[in-house]
Amino acid sequence: MKLITQQRSNGSFPSYLDPKIWGMRETVRNALLLLKVGLPQDGVNVNSAVKFILNHQNSDGGWSENPLLNIPPEIVELSNERSVTWITADIIELLR
């Protein structure tokens, strides 16, 4: 229930790096978790997260982190400038 209360009205979830803005990593991972605990894929929580994610797809077909997110240089596994392979893979798993 706590997870559901963190979801924003646009379907996203807050970034752990800056909870004031959304995080793509958190949005896709939390949507996968919602499915895993039994929420229906066509239910409002999962459906709104998927719509949010699809609306933020990059022109190259992949996904990256929120462009407004200040990613510290030591976090090399995230980018808000180019698509991130593992975020894209998680999203494909969610869509599957």
C-alpha positions in Angstrom: 0.0 0.0 0.0 2.9 2.4 0.8 4.2 1.9 -2.8 0.8 2.9 -4.3 0.7 6.1 -2.2 4.0 7.2 -3.7 2.7 7.1 -7.2 2.0 10.5 -8.7 -1.2 11.4 -10.6 0.7 11.3 -13.9 1.7 7.6 -13.2 5.3 8.2 -12.3 7.2 7.5 -9.1 9.7 9.9 -7.4 13.4 9.5 -8.0 15.5 8.3 -5.1 18.1 10.9 -6.1 15.6 13.7 -5.9 12.1 12.8 -4.6 10.7 16.1 -5.9 11.0 14.9 -9.5 10.1 11.6 -11.2 12.5 8.9 -11.9 12.3 6.5 -14.9 14.1 3.8 -13.0 11.7 4.0 -10.1 8.7 4.2 -12.3 9.5 1.1 -14.3 10.8 -0.9 -11.4 7.8 0.0 -9.2 5.4 -0.9 -12.0 7.0 -4.3 -12.3 6.7 -4.7 -8.6 3.0 -3.8 -8.7 2.5 -6.6 -11.2 4.5 -9.0 -9.2 2.3 -8.5 -6.1 -0.8 -9.1 -8.1 -2.2 -5.8 -9.3 -3.9 -6.2 -12.6 -2.0 -5.0 -15.7 -5.1 -3.1 -16.8 -5.6 -1.6 -13.4 -5.2 2.2 -12.9 -1.8 2.0 -11.2 0.0 -0.2 -13.7 -1.8 1.3 -16.6 -1.0 4.9 -15.7 2.7 4.0 -15.1 2.9 2.3 -18.6 1.3 5.3 -20.3 3.7 7.6 -18.5 6.7 5.5 -19.6 5.5 5.2 -23.2 5.1 9.0 -23.3 8.8 9.4 -22.4 10.4 7.1 -25.0 13.4 8.6 -26.7 13.6 9.1 -30.5 16.1 6.2 -30.7 13.5 3.8 -29.3 15.1 3.5 -25.8 14.5 5.2 -22.5 16.7 7.3 -20.2 16.4 8.9 -16.9 14.6 12.2 -16.3 16.3 15.0 -18.1 15.8 17.3 -15.0 17.6 14.8 -12.7 21.0 15.8 -11.5 22.9 12.5 -11.8 26.2 12.5 -9.7 29.2 11.6 -11.9 29.9 8.4 -9.8 26.6 6.9 -10.9 27.7 5.7 -14.3 24.8 3.3 -14.8 22.3 6.2 -15.4 22.1 8.8 -18.0 19.6 11.5 -18.9 21.3 12.3 -22.1 21.2 9.0 -23.9 19.1 5.8 -23.7 20.1 3.4 -21.0 20.2 -0.3 -22.0 19.1 -1.8 -18.7 16.2 0.7 -18.2 15.1 0.0 -21.8 15.3 -3.8 -21.0 13.2 -3.4 -17.8 10.6 -1.4 -19.8 10.4 -4.1 -22.4 10.0 -6.7 -19.7 7.1 -4.6 -18.3 5.5 -4.2 -21.7 5.8 -8.0 -22.3 
